[in-house]
Amino acid sequence: MPVPYRRTPRAAEVGQAAYLDIVWLGADRVFYGGLLIIDGKGQPLEFVHNQVAAPLEAQLITSDESASGLLWPERMVRQIGIPLLTHSLFDACRREPDLLVCLPTLGTPEFCSAEIAPSLPFAQVVPPQDDLPMEWNWINTPPSSAMRATILSQELVRRGFTIEPFERLQDALRLVYPQASWNCLAEYDDA
């Protein structure tokens, strides 16, 4: 007689979640981005990365430091750069995930819904802060209970793969782009 045990739901075994992270390093004026695809057990299946440089200020118009950001304000650079890089990652990805997950640093849910606009279930994970627990918020319409994305998201939360894949993503970006000014990352986190 076999020993009984808890089996991973089939949808979580074959399902794939894509974790998206975009990092702005102001010192480099570059966005670095990655898309990590994992299965329901947290095993990596694919990693795609890219970078996008922000437009340089028109040095011919002024050399006055106080005019920095006048032609390309930070808000505009983010509104254009994040979707551009995100869509390049989507285009380079060879797999078709069931679920897309991002952090609040990517943008507001409204921005993500309008500008990132994936056609698959899209969630934003808010890391725990002080006494507040981690939050899993759906950016677009939550998947129905019959969809693989629902079972996959529950399995990822159960196994603790909510924030940890983003740590792997950041480590991978640091490895792939060693020339980047990663010590300036706190500047992005505070934005």
C-alpha positions as CSV (number, residue, x, y, z in Angstrom):
1,M,0.0,0.0,0.0
2,P,1.5,3.4,-1.0
3,V,2.0,6.1,1.6
4,P,-0.5,8.9,1.3
5,Y,0.7,12.5,0.9
6,R,-0.5,15.9,-0.3
7,R,-0.1,16.2,-4.0
8,T,0.6,19.5,-5.7
9,P,-2.5,20.4,-7.7
10,R,-2.0,19.6,-11.4
11,A,-2.7,23.2,-12.4
12,A,0.1,24.4,-10.1
13,E,2.5,21.8,-11.6
14,V,2.0,22.8,-15.2
15,G,1.1,26.5,-14.6
16,Q,3.7,29.2,-15.1
17,A,4.0,32.5,-13.3
18,A,6.0,35.4,-14.7
19,Y,7.5,37.8,-12.2
20,L,8.3,41.2,-13.7
21,D,10.6,43.8,-12.2
22,I,11.9,47.0,-13.7
23,V,14.6,48.9,-11.9
24,W,15.4,52.6,-12.6
25,L,19.0,53.6,-11.8
26,G,19.0,57.4,-12.0
27,A,22.8,57.7,-11.9
28,D,23.0,55.6,-15.1
29,R,19.7,57.0,-16.6
30,V,18.9,53.4,-17.5
31,F,16.0,51.0,-16.8
32,Y,17.0,47.4,-16.2
33,G,14.3,44.8,-16.4
34,G,13.8,41.2,-16.0
35,L,11.0,38.6,-16.4
36,L,11.4,35.4,-14.4
37,I,9.1,32.5,-15.2
38,I,8.7,29.9,-12.5
39,D,6.4,26.9,-12.1
40,G,4.1,26.3,-9.1
41,K,7.0,24.8,-7.1
42,G,9.2,27.9,-7.7
43,Q,11.5,26.2,-10.1
44,P,12.9,28.7,-12.8
45,L,11.8,28.0,-16.3
46,E,13.0,31.1,-18.2
47,F,14.7,34.4,-17.5
48,V,14.5,37.3,-20.0
49,H,16.3,40.6,-19.4
50,N,16.8,43.9,-21.2
51,Q,17.7,47.5,-20.6
52,V,16.5,50.8,-21.9
53,A,18.4,54.1,-21.6
54,A,16.4,57.2,-20.9
55,P,16.8,60.2,-23.3
56,L,19.6,62.5,-22.5
57,E,18.7,66.1,-21.7
58,A,19.3,68.5,-24.7
59,Q,22.8,69.7,-23.7
60,L,22.8,72.2,-26.6
61,I,19.9,74.1,-25.2
62,T,21.3,74.7,-21.7
63,S,24.2,73.7,-19.6
64,D,22.5,75.0,-16.5
65,E,22.2,72.2,-13.9
66,S,19.0,73.6,-12.6
67,A,17.3,72.8,-15.9
68,S,18.0,69.1,-15.5
69,G,14.7,67.2,-16.0
70,L,13.1,70.1,-17.8
71,L,12.7,68.4,-21.2
72,W,12.4,64.9,-19.9
73,P,10.9,65.1,-16.4
74,E,11.3,61.9,-14.3
75,R,7.6,61.2,-14.5
76,M,7.6,61.2,-18.3
77,V,10.8,59.1,-18.4
78,R,9.0,56.5,-16.2
79,Q,5.7,56.6,-18.1
80,I,7.5,55.9,-21.4
81,G,10.4,53.7,-20.2
82,I,8.6,51.2,-18.1
83,P,6.1,50.1,-20.8
84,L,8.7,50.1,-23.5
85,L,11.0,47.8,-21.5
86,T,8.2,45.7,-20.3
87,H,6.9,45.1,-23.8
88,S,10.4,44.2,-25.0
89,L,10.6,41.6,-22.3
90,F,7.1,40.2,-23.3
91,D,8.3,40.0,-26.9
92,A,11.5,38.2,-26.0
93,C,9.8,35.6,-23.8
94,R,9.4,32.2,-25.3
95,R,6.8,30.9,-22.9
96,E,3.2,31.8,-22.3
97,P,2.7,32.2,-18.6
98,D,-0.7,31.8,-16.9
99,L,-0.1,34.7,-14.5
100,L,1.9,37.9,-14.3
101,V,3.1,39.3,-11.0
102,C,4.8,42.7,-10.2
103,L,5.7,44.9,-7.3
104,P,4.2,48.4,-6.6
105,T,7.5,49.9,-7.8
106,L,6.4,49.2,-11.3
107,G,3.6,51.7,-11.0
108,T,0.1,52.2,-9.7
109,P,-2.5,49.5,-10.5
110,E,-4.1,52.1,-12.9
111,F,-0.8,52.7,-14.7
112,C,0.0,49.0,-14.9
113,S,-3.5,48.2,-16.2
114,A,-3.4,50.9,-18.9
115,E,0.2,50.9,-19.9
116,I,1.5,47.4,-19.3
117,A,-1.9,45.9,-20.3
118,P,-1.3,42.2,-20.4
119,S,-4.2,40.0,-21.5
120,L,-3.5,37.4,-18.8
121,P,-4.3,37.6,-15.0
122,F,-2.0,40.3,-13.5
123,A,-1.4,40.7,-9.8
124,Q,0.6,43.2,-7.8
125,V,2.3,41.9,-4.6
126,V,2.7,44.5,-1.8
127,P,5.5,43.4,0.5
128,P,4.8,43.2,4.2
129,Q,5.5,46.5,6.0
130,D,5.7,47.1,9.8
131,D,2.6,45.3,11.1
132,L,0.9,45.0,7.7
133,P,0.9,41.6,6.0
134,M,1.8,40.9,2.4
135,E,-1.1,41.8,0.0
136,W,-1.9,40.2,-3.3
137,N,-4.0,42.6,-5.4
138,W,-5.4,41.8,-8.8
139,I,-4.7,44.6,-11.3
140,N,-7.0,43.4,-14.0
141,T,-10.1,41.2,-13.5
142,P,-9.3,38.4,-11.0
143,P,-9.2,34.9,-12.7
144,S,-12.2,32.7,-12.1
145,S,-11.9,29.9,-9.7
146,A,-11.7,27.4,-12.6
147,M,-8.7,29.1,-14.2
148,R,-5.2,27.7,-13.8
149,A,-4.0,31.1,-12.7
150,T,-6.2,30.9,-9.5
151,I,-4.8,27.6,-8.4
152,L,-1.3,28.6,-9.4
153,S,-1.5,31.9,-7.4
154,Q,-2.8,30.0,-4.3
155,E,0.0,27.5,-4.6
156,L,2.7,30.2,-5.0
157,V,1.4,32.0,-1.9
158,R,1.2,28.8,0.1
159,R,4.8,28.0,-0.8
160,G,6.1,31.5,-0.1
161,F,6.8,32.5,-3.6
162,T,5.4,36.0,-3.4
163,I,8.4,38.2,-2.8
164,E,11.3,35.7,-3.1
165,P,11.2,35.5,-6.9
166,F,11.8,39.3,-7.1
167,E,14.9,38.8,-5.0
168,R,16.2,36.2,-7.5
169,L,15.3,38.6,-10.3
170,Q,17.3,41.5,-8.8
171,D,20.3,39.1,-8.1
172,A,20.2,38.0,-11.8
173,L,20.0,41.6,-13.1
174,R,23.1,42.5,-10.9
175,L,24.9,39.5,-12.4
176,V,23.9,40.3,-16.0
177,Y,24.6,44.0,-15.7
178,P,27.7,44.3,-13.4
179,Q,28.5,47.8,-14.8
180,A,25.3,49.3,-13.5
181,S,25.3,51.6,-10.4
182,W,23.4,49.2,-8.2
183,N,24.4,51.2,-5.1
184,C,21.9,53.9,-6.3
185,L,19.0,51.4,-6.1
186,A,17.7,53.0,-2.9
187,E,17.0,56.1,-5.0
188,Y,14.5,54.1,-7.1
189,D,12.9,52.4,-4.1
190,D,12.2,55.8,-2.4
191,A,10.7,57.3,-5.6
